[in-house]
Amino acid sequence: MNLLLFSRSELGSDGLLSVDDGRLQHLLEVHGKEVGDTVRIGEINGRMGHGKVLSINTEVAVLEPTLDQLPPAKLPLILVLALPRPKMLRRILRAVAEFGVAELHLINSLRVEKSFWQTPVLDPDTIREYLLQGLEQSRDTVLPPVSCHRRFKPFVEDLLPDLVRGRQSLLAHPGNYPPCPRSTDSGTLLVVGPEGGFIPYEVAKLEAAGCKTVSLGPRILRVENAVTSLLGRLL
């Protein structure tokens, strides 16, 4: 935990922050904080700064917050991702928050198993939990919005054209395609398919919506590795 995150509702009427959950254990067992020490803190979707430890024991820690810093800027990138298997989705959600992706859209594909849409990981509270873990790691406070689209064609025909407009739009797909560009300051939309890739019909629909198909090379990567590799190139 590189940043202790809290919500505004946790502040008392005196403006102090009390923590008595896993964050307290981390302060005690990992950071070894004592009275008078400071810890990096951030208000969820708000500013960052430090909290002075006014009191701490095995039951509760009371911090005096000073929030005088803005969170880091988001990567100007929208990620459109075919829904991966639940275990992989957990890791990708953390990575999305760590890299500072601006938005995440989870979409359907013929090669996405129907059971994936029933996973508890898609519960909004669970998504939030994994995103917060990523924010804590990377010292950010702003949660990226996550949208789920269970029907491929309506998303590509009705929503994707507006997302593509004014952005560099890339479809990462295995094959003999131009290499994915490196580092860009312009707004980017990145589409990543499921295990095995999109079927030809889906590729054609994505290209018709304005996406340029690119490749990471001859190797076939797991989705989570492809996502992190692509984000690393575009940072």
Backbone as CSV, one residue per row, in Angstrom:
resi,resn,N_x,N_y,N_z,CA_x,CA_y,CA_z,C_x,C_y,C_z
1,MET,0.850,-1.192,0.000,0.000,0.000,0.000,0.883,1.238,0.000
2,ASN,1.040,1.856,-1.168,1.864,3.051,-1.284,1.077,4.337,-1.032
3,LEU,-0.230,4.190,-0.913,-1.097,5.341,-0.642,-2.304,4.840,0.133
4,LEU,-2.564,5.430,1.281,-3.735,5.067,2.067,-4.920,5.864,1.537
5,LEU,-5.871,5.159,0.959,-7.038,5.800,0.375,-8.195,5.812,1.367
6,PHE,-8.977,6.877,1.320,-10.149,6.978,2.181,-11.240,7.742,1.445
7,SER,-12.456,7.566,1.885,-13.582,8.319,1.320,-13.929,9.465,2.258
8,ARG,-14.522,10.506,1.690,-14.843,11.695,2.487,-15.753,11.352,3.667
9,SER,-16.609,10.356,3.491,-17.546,9.987,4.551,-16.840,9.431,5.785
10,GLU,-15.574,9.055,5.642,-14.822,8.520,6.784,-14.263,9.614,7.683
11,LEU,-14.287,10.853,7.226,-13.771,11.957,8.047,-14.777,12.296,9.138
12,GLY,-14.277,12.519,10.333,-15.142,12.931,11.417,-15.502,14.405,11.310
13,SER,-16.378,14.859,12.191,-16.782,16.270,12.193,-15.606,17.187,12.508
14,ASP,-14.576,16.633,13.125,-13.367,17.403,13.440,-12.351,17.375,12.307
15,GLY,-12.707,16.713,11.197,-11.806,16.641,10.049,-10.746,15.573,10.154
16,LEU,-10.769,14.771,11.211,-9.775,13.721,11.398,-10.239,12.412,10.764
17,LEU,-9.281,11.594,10.409,-9.552,10.313,9.760,-9.203,9.180,10.720
18,SER,-10.166,8.315,10.962,-9.942,7.135,11.803,-10.020,5.881,10.941
19,VAL,-9.025,4.997,11.071,-9.025,3.738,10.317,-8.861,2.574,11.300
20,ASP,-9.666,1.532,11.076,-9.629,0.391,11.988,-9.739,-0.937,11.239
21,ASP,-9.415,-0.903,9.947,-9.542,-2.108,9.132,-8.163,-2.571,8.661
22,GLY,-8.105,-3.171,7.476,-6.833,-3.658,6.965,-5.792,-2.572,6.794
23,ARG,-6.232,-1.334,6.593,-5.285,-0.225,6.464,-4.522,-0.012,7.773
24,LEU,-5.222,-0.205,8.894,-4.569,-0.087,10.202,-3.488,-1.153,10.352
25,GLN,-3.817,-2.390,9.977,-2.831,-3.466,10.078,-1.603,-3.170,9.221
26,HIS,-1.845,-2.575,8.054,-0.729,-2.236,7.177,0.149,-1.160,7.812
27,LEU,-0.482,-0.173,8.422,0.284,0.885,9.090,1.153,0.320,10.210
28,LEU,0.594,-0.643,10.937,1.315,-1.201,12.075,2.374,-2.216,11.657
29,GLU,1.964,-3.166,10.818,2.813,-4.328,10.551,3.796,-4.120,9.397
30,VAL,3.429,-3.300,8.424,4.297,-3.088,7.265,5.110,-1.811,7.412
31,HIS,4.416,-0.727,7.733,5.105,0.562,7.826,5.648,0.854,9.230
32,GLY,5.121,0.163,10.243,5.602,0.398,11.609,5.386,1.832,12.067
33,LYS,4.241,2.421,11.745,3.991,3.822,12.089,3.738,4.009,13.579
34,GLU,4.202,5.152,14.065,4.001,5.534,15.461,3.443,6.949,15.521
35,VAL,3.049,7.361,16.709,2.525,8.714,16.899,3.573,9.728,16.451
36,GLY,3.112,10.697,15.652,4.003,11.730,15.141,4.507,11.452,13.737
37,ASP,4.423,10.190,13.287,4.837,9.857,11.925,3.801,10.356,10.920
38,THR,4.185,10.393,9.664,3.251,10.745,8.596,3.145,9.587,7.614
39,VAL,2.035,9.543,6.912,1.782,8.511,5.911,1.119,9.175,4.709
40,ARG,1.465,8.712,3.513,0.836,9.246,2.306,-0.621,8.809,2.265
41,ILE,-1.511,9.770,2.028,-2.936,9.462,1.981,-3.562,10.163,0.782
42,GLY,-4.753,9.722,0.424,-5.475,10.345,-0.669,-6.968,10.118,-0.531
43,GLU,-7.740,11.140,-0.838,-9.200,10.998,-0.829,-9.634,10.412,-2.161
44,ILE,-10.428,9.371,-2.134,-10.887,8.734,-3.366,-11.575,9.760,-4.251
45,ASN,-11.088,9.885,-5.476,-11.561,10.869,-6.456,-11.277,12.304,-6.022
46,GLY,-10.275,12.460,-5.177,-9.931,13.796,-4.708,-8.419,14.001,-4.644
47,ARG,-8.001,14.896,-3.752,-6.592,15.258,-3.639,-5.807,14.248,-2.804
48,MET,-4.484,14.399,-2.894,-3.557,13.565,-2.142,-2.759,14.452,-1.194
49,GLY,-2.033,13.811,-0.290,-1.179,14.546,0.634,-0.612,13.605,1.671
50,HIS,-0.638,14.034,2.928,-0.126,13.179,3.987,-1.045,13.272,5.194
51,GLY,-0.962,12.254,6.014,-1.722,12.242,7.259,-0.761,12.088,8.434
52,LYS,-0.867,12.967,9.411,-0.045,12.872,10.617,-0.732,11.946,11.611
53,VAL,0.019,10.979,12.138,-0.534,10.022,13.091,-0.664,10.690,14.457
54,LEU,-1.915,10.915,14.882,-2.154,11.524,16.196,-2.212,10.472,17.297
55,SER,-2.750,9.298,16.933,-2.776,8.178,17.882,-2.886,6.898,17.084
56,ILE,-2.329,5.814,17.641,-2.390,4.530,16.946,-2.209,3.405,17.962
57,ASN,-3.070,2.392,17.835,-2.947,1.178,18.634,-3.501,0.032,17.814
58,THR,-3.699,-1.101,18.407,-4.155,-2.264,17.642,-5.622,-2.176,17.248
59,GLU,-6.335,-1.157,17.736,-7.761,-1.038,17.439,-8.077,0.066,16.443
60,VAL,-7.351,1.158,16.497,-7.667,2.286,15.614,-6.466,3.217,15.496
61,ALA,-6.367,3.850,14.331,-5.386,4.919,14.128,-6.141,6.186,13.771
62,VAL,-5.723,7.300,14.333,-6.342,8.588,14.037,-5.304,9.458,13.338
63,LEU,-5.680,9.940,12.139,-4.768,10.720,11.317,-5.322,12.125,11.101
64,GLU,-4.414,13.076,11.039,-4.774,14.453,10.688,-4.382,14.688,9.230
65,PRO,-5.370,14.779,8.304,-5.046,14.870,6.881,-4.632,16.271,6.451
66,THR,-3.660,16.312,5.543,-3.312,17.520,4.807,-3.270,17.135,3.338
67,LEU,-4.248,17.608,2.580,-4.362,17.226,1.171,-3.992,18.431,0.315
68,ASP,-2.748,18.426,-0.174,-2.241,19.592,-0.888,-1.667,19.242,-2.264
69,GLN,-1.996,18.056,-2.772,-1.459,17.628,-4.063,-2.573,17.102,-4.963
70,LEU,-2.429,17.356,-6.256,-3.349,16.775,-7.226,-2.901,15.360,-7.579
71,PRO,-3.825,14.469,-7.893,-3.432,13.130,-8.332,-2.747,13.213,-9.692
72,PRO,-1.975,12.194,-10.068,-1.314,12.219,-11.377,-2.330,12.203,-12.506
73,ALA,-1.949,12.797,-13.635,-2.843,12.830,-14.800,-3.064,11.425,-15.326
74,LYS,-4.257,11.182,-15.825,-4.569,9.898,-16.426,-3.884,9.763,-17.786
75,LEU,-3.595,8.530,-18.155,-3.140,8.241,-19.508,-4.296,8.558,-20.455
76,PRO,-4.063,9.346,-21.522,-5.182,9.712,-22.412,-5.588,8.526,-23.286
77,LEU,-6.072,7.464,-22.622,-6.350,6.228,-23.334,-7.621,5.578,-22.828
78,ILE,-8.452,5.159,-23.767,-9.643,4.364,-23.480,-9.337,2.927,-23.887
79,LEU,-9.514,1.998,-22.959,-9.274,0.587,-23.245,-10.605,-0.120,-23.463
80,VAL,-10.733,-0.765,-24.613,-11.897,-1.597,-24.931,-11.401,-3.039,-24.927
81,LEU,-11.939,-3.840,-24.040,-11.390,-5.175,-23.803,-12.487,-6.227,-23.848
82,ALA,-12.300,-7.262,-24.677,-13.204,-8.407,-24.637,-13.108,-9.047,-23.262
83,LEU,-14.242,-9.306,-22.639,-14.261,-9.769,-21.250,-13.405,-11.025,-21.069
84,PRO,-12.349,-10.948,-20.245,-11.493,-12.118,-20.009,-12.058,-12.997,-18.900
85,ARG,-11.413,-14.134,-18.688,-11.829,-15.016,-17.598,-11.642,-14.301,-16.273
86,PRO,-12.468,-14.648,-15.257,-12.497,-13.875,-14.005,-11.142,-13.682,-13.325
87,LYS,-10.322,-14.738,-13.227,-9.026,-14.574,-12.554,-8.168,-13.544,-13.265
88,MET,-8.216,-13.564,-14.584,-7.444,-12.609,-15.365,-8.036,-11.203,-15.247
89,LEU,-9.361,-11.124,-15.172,-10.022,-9.826,-15.046,-9.580,-9.110,-13.777
90,ARG,-9.439,-9.837,-12.693,-8.993,-9.204,-11.437,-7.638,-8.518,-11.623
91,ARG,-6.723,-9.226,-12.255,-5.379,-8.665,-12.450,-5.411,-7.486,-13.418
92,ILE,-6.246,-7.586,-14.441,-6.325,-6.501,-15.424,-6.944,-5.256,-14.800
93,LEU,-7.942,-5.424,-13.953,-8.538,-4.263,-13.288,-7.493,-3.518,-12.463
94,ARG,-6.675,-4.262,-11.738,-5.604,-3.607,-10.971,-4.634,-2.891,-11.904
95,ALA,-4.279,-3.555,-13.012,-3.322,-2.951,-13.950,-3.895,-1.696,-14.595
96,VAL,-5.170,-1.718,-14.934,-5.829,-0.555,-15.539,-5.702,0.657,-14.616
97,ALA,-5.936,0.437,-13.325,-5.816,1.537,-12.366,-4.361,1.960,-12.193
98,GLU,-3.447,0.995,-12.143,-2.029,1.316,-11.966,-1.477,2.144,-13.116
99,PHE,-1.827,1.779,-14.336,-1.322,2.500,-15.505,-2.008,3.847,-15.711
100,GLY,-3.132,4.060,-15.057,-3.830,5.335,-15.204,-4.709,5.412,-16.432
101,VAL,-5.252,4.275,-16.867,-6.170,4.263,-18.006,-7.380,5.140,-17.689
102,ALA,-7.818,5.930,-18.667,-8.905,6.880,-18.430,-10.267,6.207,-18.325
103,GLU,-10.524,5.207,-19.171,-11.810,4.496,-19.173,-11.576,3.052,-19.564
104,LEU,-12.436,2.164,-19.064,-12.404,0.757,-19.458,-13.788,0.335,-19.910
105,HIS,-13.853,-0.261,-21.098,-15.099,-0.825,-21.613,-14.900,-2.320,-21.806
106,LEU,-15.695,-3.122,-21.117,-15.656,-4.570,-21.262,-16.751,-4.985,-22.238
107,ILE,-16.362,-5.693,-23.292,-17.313,-6.016,-24.350,-17.396,-7.526,-24.557
108,ASN,-18.427,-7.917,-25.297,-18.620,-9.324,-25.631,-17.919,-9.653,-26.943
109,SER,-17.743,-10.927,-27.180,-17.162,-11.437,-28.412,-17.596,-12.892,-28.535
110,LEU,-17.575,-13.433,-29.726,-17.966,-14.828,-29.913,-17.124,-15.759,-29.049
111,ARG,-15.859,-15.418,-28.842,-14.952,-16.280,-28.077,-14.938,-15.962,-26.583
112,VAL,-15.825,-15.091,-26.140,-15.999,-14.861,-24.702,-17.029,-15.864,-24.194
113,GLU,-16.649,-16.687,-23.244,-17.588,-17.669,-22.710,-18.738,-16.960,-21.988
114,LYS,-19.964,-17.460,-22.217,-21.140,-16.823,-21.617,-21.051,-16.792,-20.096
115,SER,-20.424,-17.810,-19.512,-20.333,-17.873,-18.045,-19.524,-16.728,-17.470
116,PHE,-18.631,-16.139,-18.275,-17.805,-15.037,-17.769,-18.667,-13.860,-17.313
117,TRP,-19.822,-13.666,-17.976,-20.678,-12.540,-17.636,-21.415,-12.747,-16.318
118,GLN,-21.339,-13.950,-15.764,-22.011,-14.231,-14.494,-21.061,-14.124,-13.303
119,THR,-19.802,-13.812,-13.547,-18.833,-13.797,-12.462,-19.126,-12.697,-11.439
120,PRO,-18.952,-12.993,-10.156,-19.105,-11.960,-9.121,-18.096,-10.827,-9.257
121,VAL,-17.013,-11.055,-10.010,-16.012,-10.003,-10.191,-16.627,-8.772,-10.863
122,LEU,-17.700,-8.970,-11.632,-18.340,-7.844,-12.307,-19.274,-7.046,-11.400
123,ASP,-19.438,-7.493,-10.166,-20.216,-6.695,-9.223,-19.527,-5.342,-9.043
124,PRO,-20.254,-4.237,-9.099,-19.619,-2.907,-9.009,-18.722,-2.737,-7.789
125,ASP,-19.113,-3.296,-6.645,-18.276,-3.159,-5.450,-16.972,-3.924,-5.595
126,THR,-17.030,-5.076,-6.268,-15.816,-5.871,-6.464,-14.888,-5.190,-7.461
127,ILE,-15.460,-4.667,-8.551,-14.649,-3.902,-9.505,-13.954,-2.749,-8.791
128,ARG,-14.698,-2.050,-7.969,-14.132,-0.913,-7.229,-12.981,-1.374,-6.331
129,GLU,-13.149,-2.515,-5.682,-12.105,-3.027,-4.783,-10.794,-3.252,-5.522
130,TYR,-10.869,-3.884,-6.695,-9.634,-4.166,-7.441,-9.040,-2.888,-8.030
131,LEU,-9.883,-1.967,-8.451,-9.357,-0.691,-8.938,-8.649,0.067,-7.818
132,LEU,-9.223,0.037,-6.623,-8.597,0.729,-5.493,-7.236,0.126,-5.168
133,GLN,-7.116,-1.193,-5.300,-5.813,-1.819,-5.074,-4.775,-1.279,-6.059
134,GLY,-5.182,-1.098,-7.305,-4.278,-0.533,-8.294,-3.925,0.914,-7.997
135,LEU,-4.898,1.686,-7.546,-4.640,3.084,-7.204,-3.684,3.187,-6.011
136,GLU,-3.882,2.324,-5.017,-2.986,2.327,-3.860,-1.543,2.038,-4.286
137,GLN,-1.388,1.132,-5.218,-0.058,0.771,-5.674,0.625,1.924,-6.396
138,SER,-0.120,2.614,-7.265,0.481,3.624,-8.143,0.371,5.049,-7.596
139,ARG,-0.197,5.202,-6.409,-0.390,6.523,-5.795,-1.264,7.420,-6.664
140,ASP,-2.472,6.979,-6.843,-3.488,7.727,-7.585,-4.764,7.651,-6.769
141,THR,-5.685,8.578,-7.003,-6.940,8.583,-6.244,-8.181,8.452,-7.125
142,VAL,-8.033,8.639,-8.419,-9.208,8.761,-9.290,-9.564,7.415,-9.919
143,LEU,-10.754,6.935,-9.630,-11.234,5.670,-10.167,-11.623,5.824,-11.639
144,PRO,-11.098,4.990,-12.529,-11.537,5.050,-13.924,-12.922,4.438,-14.063
145,PRO,-13.813,5.026,-14.855,-15.126,4.413,-15.065,-15.000,3.108,-15.833
146,VAL,-15.799,2.123,-15.436,-15.820,0.813,-16.094,-17.243,0.547,-16.576
147,SER,-17.377,0.249,-17.880,-18.683,-0.032,-18.478,-18.687,-1.436,-19.064
148,CYS,-19.815,-2.118,-18.937,-19.964,-3.476,-19.473,-20.964,-3.474,-20.625
149,HIS,-20.601,-4.121,-21.711,-21.437,-4.171,-22.918,-21.583,-5.634,-23.337
150,ARG,-22.744,-6.208,-23.096,-22.941,-7.638,-23.313,-23.255,-7.986,-24.768
151,ARG,-23.472,-6.999,-25.600,-23.783,-7.267,-27.011,-22.765,-6.552,-27.881
152,PHE,-22.060,-7.313,-28.690,-20.961,-6.773,-29.490,-21.445,-5.788,-30.550
153,LYS,-22.403,-6.194,-31.360,-22.800,-5.374,-32.501,-23.353,-4.010,-32.089
154,PRO,-24.275,-3.932,-31.119,-24.740,-2.593,-30.701,-23.617,-1.704,-30.183
155,PHE,-22.661,-2.291,-29.470,-21.546,-1.471,-28.984,-20.748,-0.914,-30.148
156,VAL,-20.382,-1.782,-31.094,-19.521,-1.361,-32.206,-20.232,-0.384,-33.123
157,GLU,-21.517,-0.581,-33.344,-22.237,0.271,-34.292,-22.751,1.554,-33.667
158,ASP,-23.162,1.498,-32.385,-23.832,2.650,-31.774,-22.936,3.477,-30.852
159,LEU,-22.010,2.839,-30.169,-21.196,3.553,-29.176,-19.760,3.792,-29.620
160,LEU,-19.166,2.807,-30.289,-17.752,2.922,-30.645,-17.447,4.118,-31.553
161,PRO,-18.281,4.440,-32.546,-17.944,5.586,-33.404,-17.720,6.884,-32.628
162,ASP,-18.486,7.104,-31.577,-18.290,8.321,-30.775,-16.989,8.246,-29.969
163,LEU,-16.622,7.052,-29.494,-15.379,6.899,-28.738,-14.166,7.075,-29.644
164,VAL,-14.283,6.618,-30.896,-13.185,6.688,-31.856,-12.921,8.110,-32.323
165,ARG,-13.964,8.887,-32.427,-13.870,10.218,-33.037,-12.805,11.077,-32.342
166,GLY,-11.863,11.580,-33.140,-10.823,12.465,-32.628,-9.700,11.762,-31.909
167,ARG,-9.667,10.435,-31.954,-8.625,9.683,-31.265,-7.889,8.753,-32.226
168,GLN,-6.635,8.499,-31.920,-5.914,7.410,-32.569,-6.556,6.113,-32.068
169,SER,-7.058,5.287,-32.965,-7.802,4.097,-32.555,-7.108,2.850,-33.071
170,LEU,-6.704,1.981,-32.158,-5.887,0.823,-32.478,-6.580,-0.462,-32.067
171,LEU,-6.551,-1.447,-32.939,-7.040,-2.790,-32.646,-5.831,-3.719,-32.603
172,ALA,-5.486,-4.219,-31.433,-4.362,-5.142,-31.295,-4.851,-6.542,-31.633
173,HIS,-4.250,-7.139,-32.678,-4.746,-8.430,-33.166,-3.576,-9.234,-33.727
174,PRO,-3.497,-10.528,-33.433,-2.396,-11.341,-33.969,-2.439,-11.390,-35.498
175,GLY,-1.280,-11.313,-36.117,-1.227,-11.397,-37.574,-0.169,-10.485,-38.161
176,ASN,-0.110,-10.473,-39.465,0.880,-9.666,-40.183,0.360,-8.242,-40.371
177,TYR,0.423,-7.476,-39.291,-0.069,-6.096,-39.303,1.061,-5.154,-38.896
178,PRO,0.921,-3.862,-39.142,1.951,-2.914,-38.697,2.144,-2.993,-37.190
179,PRO,3.349,-2.723,-36.721,3.590,-2.777,-35.268,2.826,-1.677,-34.537
180,CYS,2.463,-1.976,-33.315,1.792,-0.972,-32.481,2.743,0.197,-32.263
181,PRO,2.273,1.430,-32.411,3.159,2.587,-32.201,3.611,2.678,-30.749
182,ARG,4.672,3.428,-30.545,5.208,3.632,-29.206,4.920,5.048,-28.726
183,SER,4.612,5.162,-27.470,4.363,6.424,-26.766,3.709,7.494,-27.632
184,THR,2.561,7.927,-27.175,1.838,8.972,-27.877,1.213,9.916,-26.866
185,ASP,1.220,11.193,-27.188,0.588,12.182,-26.316,-0.856,12.444,-26.722
186,SER,-1.242,11.920,-27.871,-2.600,12.160,-28.352,-3.565,11.166,-27.726
187,GLY,-4.840,11.499,-27.755,-5.859,10.599,-27.247,-5.870,9.304,-28.044
188,THR,-5.960,8.187,-27.339,-5.898,6.885,-27.987,-7.025,5.992,-27.483
189,LEU,-7.561,5.207,-28.396,-8.491,4.134,-28.050,-7.829,2.828,-28.445
190,LEU,-7.763,1.892,-27.515,-7.092,0.615,-27.741,-8.089,-0.512,-27.539
191,VAL,-8.197,-1.389,-28.533,-9.097,-2.540,-28.456,-8.263,-3.809,-28.368
192,VAL,-8.565,-4.648,-27.390,-7.872,-5.924,-27.202,-8.913,-7.031,-27.134
193,GLY,-8.689,-8.082,-27.883,-9.668,-9.155,-27.987,-9.538,-10.223,-26.914
194,PRO,-10.305,-11.302,-27.061,-10.276,-12.407,-26.100,-9.126,-13.362,-26.401
195,GLU,-8.982,-14.399,-25.571,-8.034,-15.464,-25.873,-8.389,-16.029,-27.248
196,GLY,-7.436,-16.106,-28.151,-7.713,-16.578,-29.501,-8.040,-15.462,-30.470
197,GLY,-8.244,-14.238,-29.964,-8.492,-13.092,-30.831,-9.938,-12.976,-31.279
198,PHE,-10.255,-11.848,-31.872,-11.580,-11.646,-32.463,-11.727,-12.513,-33.713
199,ILE,-12.951,-12.884,-34.044,-13.205,-13.597,-35.299,-13.169,-12.580,-36.441
200,PRO,-12.989,-13.015,-37.699,-12.883,-12.077,-38.826,-14.045,-11.090,-38.921
201,TYR,-15.265,-11.528,-38.650,-16.420,-10.619,-38.693,-16.227,-9.471,-37.707
202,GLU,-15.766,-9.791,-36.504,-15.591,-8.767,-35.474,-14.465,-7.815,-35.843
203,VAL,-13.388,-8.348,-36.391,-12.291,-7.493,-36.844,-12.791,-6.516,-37.901
204,ALA,-13.581,-7.020,-38.847,-14.106,-6.163,-39.913,-14.999,-5.063,-39.351
205,LYS,-15.821,-5.393,-38.368,-16.708,-4.391,-37.770,-15.913,-3.329,-37.011
206,LEU,-14.876,-3.751,-36.323,-14.042,-2.800,-35.581,-13.273,-1.889,-36.531
207,GLU,-12.781,-2.452,-37.605,-12.083,-1.639,-38.605,-13.044,-0.671,-39.277
208,ALA,-14.263,-1.111,-39.550,-15.257,-0.238,-40.177,-15.615,0.932,-39.264
209,ALA,-15.497,0.717,-37.947,-15.798,1.788,-36.985,-14.650,2.782,-36.859
210,GLY,-13.492,2.462,-37.479,-12.379,3.412,-37.473,-11.127,2.936,-36.783
211,CYS,-11.070,1.646,-36.405,-9.885,1.133,-35.728,-8.842,0.655,-36.743
212,LYS,-7.586,0.957,-36.473,-6.470,0.484,-37.293,-5.870,-0.749,-36.622
213,THR,-5.776,-1.854,-37.359,-5.269,-3.093,-36.787,-3.749,-3.068,-36.716
214,VAL,-3.223,-3.392,-35.522,-1.781,-3.403,-35.290,-1.399,-4.695,-34.578
215,SER,-0.104,-4.947,-34.518,0.392,-6.189,-33.932,1.503,-5.905,-32.932
216,LEU,1.679,-6.853,-31.994,2.797,-6.795,-31.060,3.951,-7.685,-31.504
217,GLY,3.811,-8.294,-32.657,4.867,-9.170,-33.146,4.374,-10.592,-33.329
218,PRO,5.288,-11.528,-33.594,4.896,-12.888,-33.929,4.420,-13.729,-32.754
219,ARG,4.728,-13.332,-31.533,4.356,-14.135,-30.376,2.885,-13.912,-30.006
220,ILE,2.209,-14.972,-29.581,0.828,-14.882,-29.111,0.868,-14.776,-27.593
221,LEU,0.420,-13.661,-27.053,0.491,-13.395,-25.624,-0.850,-13.658,-24.948
222,ARG,-0.789,-14.004,-23.674,-2.013,-14.018,-22.880,-2.591,-12.601,-22.858
223,VAL,-3.905,-12.522,-22.679,-4.570,-11.221,-22.732,-3.963,-10.257,-21.718
224,GLU,-3.755,-10.712,-20.484,-3.230,-9.798,-19.459,-1.836,-9.300,-19.822
225,ASN,-1.017,-10.170,-20.425,0.320,-9.749,-20.834,0.255,-8.809,-22.029
226,ALA,-0.668,-9.074,-22.944,-0.841,-8.186,-24.095,-1.272,-6.798,-23.635
227,VAL,-2.211,-6.743,-22.687,-2.707,-5.452,-22.204,-1.577,-4.653,-21.564
228,THR,-0.822,-5.270,-20.650,0.245,-4.527,-19.977,1.354,-4.135,-20.952
229,SER,1.652,-5.013,-21.911,2.677,-4.678,-22.892,2.242,-3.501,-23.754
230,LEU,1.000,-3.499,-24.182,0.481,-2.411,-25.013,0.441,-1.095,-24.240
231,LEU,-0.022,-1.149,-22.985,-0.082,0.079,-22.189,1.320,0.617,-21.954
232,GLY,2.290,-0.289,-21.729,3.658,0.145,-21.530,4.222,0.842,-22.776
233,ARG,3.854,0.373,-23.951,4.318,1.009,-25.191,3.693,2.387,-25.376
234,LEU,2.459,2.526,-24.941,1.717,3.764,-25.201,1.862,4.800,-24.105
235,LEU,2.507,4.457,-23.000,2.693,5.426,-21.914,3.512,6.628,-22.380
